[in-house]
Amino acid sequence: PYRKTCYGSKEKVTEGWAKSFGDLLNDVVATDEDISCVFQVVVGGGKHTSNGKANLNAIAHRDAQLHGAIFDLFRSDSEDAIKAADAFSKRFEIEVVNRHQTAHPKVMAQWASHGDLEMNKKEVWEKYIGDEALYNELRRIKKEVDPNDVFHSRFTIRPAED
């Protein structure tokens, strides 16, 4: 099992970002819990924010400067490892993202898992999709291809209602 997070930024990261992220990574490595970390930093901006003819990518807010700081924690199923992974993820959000990247609104990748994943809540889907018209179009498409919501999880868009 793992906890996957990815945050982007609409502005340049502030001084201290690398130290804050490095300190957190050192603490993950030093923990006695059964946790492993995989991280990626994807830098972009300008022409790098588009992808293909549709001009889309995994980050809904395509004017991001730092496309993503990905912080994945693979852990055992022990209660202590789960608590430790959750605490490290929270530290990543507070000490790295909120302090040194765009904090409000957060820029999040669709495939990552951030706290509440109930995609029928506006305060959740707007962090991942961004645009209400696009969200409604995705719900319309979901209704066409999966009207009974067979392919369902907390983190899936619900079909549009009649």
Summary of the structure (lengths in Angstrom):
residues: 162
radius of gyration: 17.1
end to end distance: 37.2
largest distance: 53.1
contacts: 443
relative contact order: 0.19
helix: 38%
strand: 19%
